[in-house]
Amino acid sequence: MNNFAEKALARVKALYGTPEGEFGPTLFVAHHLEELDVEAWEKTIGIRNPEPSQILDSLVLVASWGSEDEEKVDTYDFSLPNDITDYLISVRFDGDQIAEVSMES
């Protein structure tokens, strides 16, 4: 992972449980805790009943792309491993600053 992807993932983790992260990382974790059963969790991250921090620690970079300048990546998408979900946490940069973190499907 490059520095921007690492910065994006750190921001996702920092937003969990905060008002700003309500419709991003917090919703992502809550949704998956409700929807996935213990067998799916064990298959995906090796833990039958994960804590939110363990879910966030298991996120993997699934895509990165740019919008205007094809050589500049400005969006990083993270999700759970093993294609267990269609949902993503998307982190969009505006220059060097994170502009938005959201959950998407």
N, CA and C of each residue as an Amber inpcrd file, in Angstrom:
protein
   315
   0.8390000  -1.1830000   0.0000000   0.0000000   0.0000000   0.0000000
   0.8830000   1.2450000   0.0000000   0.4590000   2.2620000  -0.7370000
   1.2180000   3.5100000  -0.7470000   0.8160000   4.3960000   0.4330000
   1.4790000   5.5280000   0.5740000   1.2260000   6.4150000   1.7210000
  -0.2100000   6.9270000   1.7600000  -0.7940000   7.2300000   0.5890000
  -2.1690000   7.7260000   0.5640000  -3.1450000   6.6370000   0.9960000
  -2.9310000   5.4230000   0.5490000  -3.8000000   4.3120000   0.9530000
  -3.6820000   4.0630000   2.4560000  -2.4560000   4.1320000   2.9730000
  -2.2590000   3.9590000   4.4180000  -2.9300000   5.0780000   5.2040000
  -2.8240000   6.3060000   4.7140000  -3.4770000   7.4450000   5.3470000
  -5.0000000   7.2680000   5.3120000  -5.5130000   6.7880000   4.1940000
  -6.9550000   6.5640000   4.0480000  -7.4420000   5.5210000   5.0410000
  -6.7320000   4.4130000   5.1480000  -7.1280000   3.3500000   6.0560000
  -7.0460000   3.8100000   7.5160000  -6.0330000   4.5740000   7.8480000
  -5.9150000   5.1130000   9.2120000  -7.0990000   6.0210000   9.5280000
  -7.5360000   6.8040000   8.5530000  -8.6720000   7.6960000   8.7720000
  -9.9620000   6.8970000   8.9610000 -10.1330000   5.8290000   8.1930000
 -11.3050000   4.9550000   8.3470000 -11.3720000   4.4510000   9.7860000
 -10.2660000   3.9470000  10.2830000 -10.2220000   3.4070000  11.6470000
 -10.4840000   4.4940000  12.6880000  -9.9480000   5.6860000  12.4620000
 -10.1190000   6.7830000  13.4140000 -11.5610000   7.2910000  13.4470000
 -12.2770000   7.1660000  12.3490000 -13.6530000   7.6590000  12.2810000
 -14.6700000   6.7210000  12.9190000 -14.3050000   5.4510000  13.1070000
 -15.2570000   4.4950000  13.6740000 -15.7590000   4.9910000  15.0320000
 -17.0780000   4.9690000  15.1850000 -17.6790000   5.3410000  16.4630000
 -17.8180000   6.8410000  16.6960000 -17.4740000   7.6410000  15.7020000
 -17.5980000   9.0920000  15.8290000 -18.8010000   9.5650000  15.0220000
 -19.3290000  10.7530000  15.3280000 -20.4430000  11.2810000  14.5310000
 -20.0830000  11.4110000  13.0480000 -18.8650000  11.8170000  12.7540000
 -18.4340000  11.9680000  11.3690000 -18.3630000  10.6160000  10.6390000
 -18.1220000   9.5430000  11.3660000 -18.0070000   8.2210000  10.7660000
 -19.2980000   7.4200000  10.7630000 -20.3920000   8.0460000  11.1950000
 -21.6650000   7.3340000  11.3480000 -22.1210000   6.6240000  10.0800000
 -21.9910000   7.2670000   8.9200000 -22.4630000   6.6650000   7.6730000
 -21.3200000   6.0900000   6.8450000 -20.1860000   5.9160000   7.4590000
 -19.0250000   5.3220000   6.8200000 -18.6060000   4.0770000   7.5760000
 -17.4780000   4.1410000   8.2930000 -16.9720000   2.9600000   8.9860000
 -17.9230000   2.3950000  10.0470000 -18.6110000   3.2470000  10.7770000
 -19.5070000   2.7590000  11.8320000 -20.6630000   1.9770000  11.2300000
 -21.2620000   2.4950000  10.1720000 -22.3510000   1.7950000   9.4920000
 -21.8490000   0.5020000   8.8500000 -20.6820000   0.5470000   8.2340000
 -20.0970000  -0.6400000   7.5980000 -19.9430000  -1.7700000   8.6110000
 -19.3400000  -1.4680000   9.7510000 -19.1270000  -2.4850000  10.7830000
 -20.4560000  -2.9980000  11.3230000 -21.3620000  -2.0860000  11.6760000
 -22.6580000  -2.4860000  12.2350000 -23.4390000  -3.3540000  11.2530000
 -23.4410000  -2.9630000   9.9940000 -24.1540000  -3.7340000   8.9740000
 -23.6110000  -5.1580000   8.8880000 -22.2990000  -5.2890000   8.8350000
 -21.7100000  -6.6150000   8.6730000 -21.8070000  -7.4620000   9.9370000
 -21.7590000  -6.8490000  11.1040000 -21.9770000  -7.6160000  12.3380000
 -23.3860000  -8.1940000  12.3650000 -24.3330000  -7.4700000  11.8120000
 -25.7210000  -7.9260000  11.7760000 -25.9570000  -8.9720000  10.6860000
 -25.3070000  -8.8150000   9.5450000 -25.6000000  -9.6460000   8.3780000
 -24.7800000 -10.9310000   8.2790000 -23.5630000 -10.9360000   8.7600000
 -22.7170000 -12.1230000   8.5980000 -22.8080000 -13.0130000   9.8310000
 -22.8930000 -14.3220000   9.5830000 -22.9510000 -15.2630000  10.7000000
 -21.5400000 -15.6690000  11.1260000 -21.4490000 -16.4210000  12.2110000
 -20.1350000 -16.7670000  12.7710000 -19.2810000 -17.5610000  11.7920000
 -19.9080000 -18.4160000  10.9980000 -19.1390000 -19.1920000  10.0230000
 -18.5390000 -18.2990000   8.9470000 -19.3060000 -17.3060000   8.4960000
 -18.7890000 -16.3760000   7.4850000 -17.6250000 -15.5680000   8.0410000
 -17.7470000 -15.1230000   9.2880000 -16.6440000 -14.3860000   9.9040000
 -15.4040000 -15.2640000  10.0250000 -15.6040000 -16.5030000  10.4640000
 -14.4550000 -17.3980000  10.6310000 -13.7680000 -17.6390000   9.2920000
 -14.5600000 -17.8260000   8.2430000 -13.9990000 -18.0570000   6.9060000
 -13.2860000 -16.8070000   6.3850000 -13.8380000 -15.6560000   6.6870000
 -13.3150000 -14.4080000   6.1410000 -12.0960000 -13.8820000   6.8830000
 -12.1810000 -13.8080000   8.2230000 -11.0600000 -13.2130000   8.9710000
 -10.5140000 -14.1180000  10.0670000 -11.0670000 -15.3320000  10.1720000
 -10.5340000 -16.2910000  11.1330000 -11.0090000 -16.0990000  12.5580000
 -12.0250000 -15.2780000  12.7550000 -12.5670000 -15.0100000  14.0970000
 -14.0800000 -15.1750000  14.0290000 -14.6460000 -15.9740000  14.9120000
 -16.0860000 -16.2510000  14.8610000 -16.9500000 -15.0670000  15.3010000
 -16.5230000 -14.3370000  16.2820000 -17.2750000 -13.1960000  16.8160000
 -16.3410000 -11.9890000  16.9480000 -16.0320000 -11.3390000  15.8220000
 -15.0440000 -10.2660000  15.8650000 -15.5540000  -9.0050000  16.5600000
 -14.6220000  -8.3010000  17.1380000 -14.8620000  -6.9710000  17.6800000
 -14.7520000  -5.9770000  16.5180000 -15.3640000  -4.8080000  16.6420000
 -15.2510000  -3.8160000  15.5640000 -13.8130000  -3.5250000  15.1440000
 -12.8980000  -3.4210000  16.1040000 -11.5090000  -3.1300000  15.7500000
 -10.8970000  -4.2590000  14.9070000 -11.3030000  -5.4930000  15.1570000
 -10.7990000  -6.6190000  14.3660000 -11.3480000  -6.5800000  12.9430000
 -12.5710000  -6.1290000  12.8100000 -13.1590000  -5.9810000  11.4660000
 -12.4090000  -4.8910000  10.7110000 -12.1930000  -3.7640000  11.3490000
 -11.4760000  -2.6600000  10.7040000 -10.0430000  -3.0570000  10.3610000
  -9.4050000  -3.8390000  11.2300000  -8.0380000  -4.3040000  10.9610000
  -7.9770000  -5.2850000   9.7920000  -9.1020000  -5.8980000   9.4540000
  -9.1080000  -6.8810000   8.3710000  -9.3850000  -6.2640000   7.0020000
  -9.6980000  -4.9770000   6.9540000 -10.0130000  -4.3350000   5.6770000
  -8.8350000  -4.4310000   4.7130000  -9.1700000  -4.6570000   3.4530000
  -8.1580000  -4.7370000   2.4020000  -8.4940000  -3.7290000   1.3100000
  -7.4710000  -3.2380000   0.6510000  -7.6490000  -2.3340000  -0.4780000
  -8.1370000  -3.1500000  -1.6660000  -9.3080000  -2.8030000  -2.1980000
  -9.8640000  -3.5570000  -3.3270000  -9.8010000  -2.7800000  -4.6320000
  -9.6700000  -1.4530000  -4.5530000  -9.5720000  -0.6500000  -5.7730000
  -9.0310000   0.7260000  -5.4270000  -8.3910000   1.3360000  -6.4210000
  -7.9760000   2.7310000  -6.3130000  -8.0610000   3.3200000  -7.7060000
  -8.5170000   4.5480000  -7.7600000  -8.7270000   5.1490000  -9.0690000
  -8.7310000   6.6630000  -8.9800000  -8.5830000   7.2890000 -10.1310000
  -8.6030000   8.7390000 -10.2260000  -9.8250000   9.1950000 -10.9900000
 -10.1660000  10.4420000 -10.8200000 -11.3600000  10.9310000 -11.5030000
 -11.0290000  11.7900000 -12.7190000 -10.1550000  12.7500000 -12.5740000
  -9.8560000  13.6380000 -13.6960000  -8.5220000  13.3040000 -14.3450000
  -7.4730000  13.2760000 -13.5890000  -6.1370000  12.9900000 -14.0890000
  -5.8530000  11.5110000 -13.8540000  -5.8220000  10.7380000 -14.9020000
  -5.6970000   9.2800000 -14.7870000  -4.4400000   8.8360000 -14.0430000
  -3.4160000   9.6870000 -13.9920000  -2.1940000   9.2970000 -13.3070000
  -2.2390000   9.6020000 -11.8120000  -3.2270000  10.3530000 -11.3740000
  -3.3310000  10.7090000  -9.9610000  -4.5000000   9.9480000  -9.3380000
  -4.1980000   9.1010000  -8.3970000  -5.2270000   8.3520000  -7.6820000
  -5.8310000   9.2690000  -6.6350000  -7.1610000   9.3510000  -6.6040000
  -7.7710000  10.1760000  -5.5730000  -8.8500000   9.4530000  -4.7770000
  -9.1120000   8.1950000  -5.0950000 -10.1080000   7.4290000  -4.3510000
  -9.5660000   6.0320000  -4.0650000  -9.7380000   5.6200000  -2.8130000
  -9.3120000   4.2940000  -2.3700000 -10.5120000   3.5800000  -1.7740000
 -10.7610000   2.3600000  -2.2430000 -11.8910000   1.5690000  -1.7630000
 -11.3860000   0.3690000  -0.9700000 -11.9400000   0.2040000   0.2290000
 -11.5790000  -0.8920000   1.1210000 -12.8060000  -1.7520000   1.3830000
 -12.5800000  -3.0460000   1.6150000 -13.6720000  -3.9470000   1.9580000
 -13.1190000  -5.1230000   2.7480000 -14.0040000  -6.0310000   3.0720000
 -13.5900000  -7.2490000   3.7650000 -12.9210000  -8.1970000   2.7750000
 -12.0220000  -9.0340000   3.2380000 -11.3450000  -9.9720000   2.3420000
 -12.2730000 -11.0620000   1.8140000 -11.7920000 -11.7560000   0.8150000
 -12.4340000 -12.9440000   0.2400000 -13.7750000 -12.6500000  -0.4300000
 -13.9780000 -11.4240000  -0.8890000 -15.2120000 -11.0580000  -1.6050000
 -16.4800000 -11.4650000  -0.8640000 -16.4710000 -11.3440000   0.4570000
 -17.6160000 -11.7600000   1.2780000 -18.7620000 -10.7500000   1.2000000
 -18.4810000  -9.5280000   0.7150000 -19.4930000  -8.4780000   0.6630000
 -19.3100000  -7.6210000  -0.5840000 -20.3990000  -6.9770000  -0.9880000
 -20.3430000  -6.0180000  -2.0930000 -20.1650000  -4.5950000  -1.5840000
 -20.1450000  -4.4180000  -0.2720000 -20.0350000  -3.0820000   0.3110000
 -18.5760000  -2.6560000   0.4460000 -18.3620000  -1.3580000   0.3100000
 -17.0300000  -0.7670000   0.3850000 -17.0350000   0.3980000   1.3560000
 -15.8620000   0.7200000   1.8370000 -15.6400000   2.0100000   2.4670000
 -14.7420000   2.7590000   1.4910000 -15.2720000   3.8470000   0.9660000
 -14.5760000   4.6220000  -0.0440000 -14.0060000   5.8870000   0.5820000
 -12.7250000   6.1490000   0.3130000 -12.0460000   7.3260000   0.8440000
 -11.5950000   8.1660000  -0.3490000 -12.1120000   9.4080000  -0.3960000
 -11.7910000  10.3050000  -1.5040000 -10.8960000  11.4370000  -1.0070000
  -9.8360000  11.6790000  -1.7630000  -8.9030000  12.7560000  -1.4570000
  -9.1770000  13.9630000  -2.3470000  -8.9050000  15.1320000  -1.8080000
  -8.8680000  16.3690000  -2.5690000  -7.4570000  16.8970000  -2.3730000
  -6.6200000  16.6550000  -3.3430000  -5.2010000  16.9580000  -3.1720000
  -4.6010000  15.9940000  -2.1690000  -3.9660000  16.5390000  -1.1410000
  -3.3500000  15.6990000  -0.1120000  -4.2680000  15.4620000   1.0860000
  -5.4460000  16.0730000   1.0710000  -6.3660000  15.9880000   2.2080000
  -7.5260000  15.0370000   1.9200000  -7.9640000  14.3210000   2.9380000
  -9.1230000  13.4510000   2.7990000 -10.3710000  14.3220000   2.7990000
 -11.1660000  14.1790000   1.7510000 -12.3620000  14.9960000   1.5820000
 -13.6100000  14.2690000   2.0460000 -13.6230000  12.9320000   1.9310000
 -14.8570000  12.1840000   2.2470000 -14.5430000  10.7220000   2.5290000
 -15.2630000  10.1640000   3.4880000 -15.2170000   8.7340000   3.7810000
 -16.6680000   8.2640000   3.8160000 -17.0080000   7.2840000   2.9900000
 -18.3940000   6.8480000   2.9370000 -18.4860000   5.3400000   2.6910000
 -19.6310000   4.7770000   3.0570000 -19.9190000   3.3760000   2.7510000
 -20.6970000   3.3500000   1.4430000 -20.3220000   2.4510000   0.5640000
 -20.9810000   2.3340000  -0.7340000 -21.1890000   0.8660000  -1.0650000
 -22.1120000   0.6460000  -1.9760000 -22.3390000  -0.7400000  -2.4400000
 -22.1770000  -0.8220000  -3.9320000
